[in-house]
Amino acid sequence: MMYDRLGASLLLSALLLSGCSGGPQAQTTPTMPYQVTPVVVTVTPVSAASDTTGAYPAPSYAPATVNPAYPAPVGPTDPQGRSVMVLDSLAVAQNVAKDRFNPNAQLYAVLPSRPMIRNLSSPPVLPGWFFKFKVAGSPREFIIQTVNGQISGTTEIELVEPLKPAELPIDVTTVKITSDQVFDSFKQKAPSLGLKVDDPKSYDLELVNLEGANGPIWSVFDPTTFAWVYSVNATSGAEVPNPHGK
């Protein structure tokens, strides 16, 4: 949603949670009938030594309070909030990032949804998709969730230390494999992984372009354990190892 397992040395210096009904909005972005108040946050670092599950290595964002009105967008019915797939949802998220964050915002990752929702103290939303935007040279990150093709909320953070391996911006024109194709190939692969998968969209996706990797990589994560399951090259579709090397 690509992060090293974090200890106390990696801290969160800012986390603002806001709905997308306040402030200006790009013309192509749906207007949503909700509002979320920013919340004060604390930081709960994740200890690598205590993690034996192989779970997704994301930092832990721990809001002290969560607005119970956190948005649940109304739209096409999908039990995962994924009726609109990643690359189509990206167009809406990109507009908001450029309008509200920075006109030069670039996509840096699609983040696994359940770890992000847990890090936000589990507001009542469907998984949907989480997009991370950044500007080259700045540590600040702008994260947007979409649910069924509509903006559900935004989170802005700043990490004190850079991630390793470094994340590179994703040139979407090089992403030839769509999220639904990833789910299709994963479902075919699942039996050989010892998995029975009825609904592949119930699993989380990550898209990252890490320094030293051969371009963007899609990964599938278990929705319960948050563990890495499967990865493919986002350009060729060829199966590849876990880009995080775990």
Buried (B, 14 or more C-beta within 10 A) or exposed (E): BBBBBBEEEBBBEEBEBBBBBEEEBBEEBBEBEBEBEEBEBEBEBBEEEEEEEBBBBBBBBBBEEBBEEBBBBEBEEBEBBBBBBBBBBBBBBBBBBBBBBBEEBBBBBBBBBBBBBBBBBEBEBBBBBBBBBBBEEEBBBBBBBBBBBBBBBBBBBEBEEEBEBEBBBBEBEEBEBBBBBBBEBBBEBBEEEEBEBEEBBBBBBBBBBBEEBEBBBBBBBBBEEBBBBBBBBBBEBEEBEBBBEE
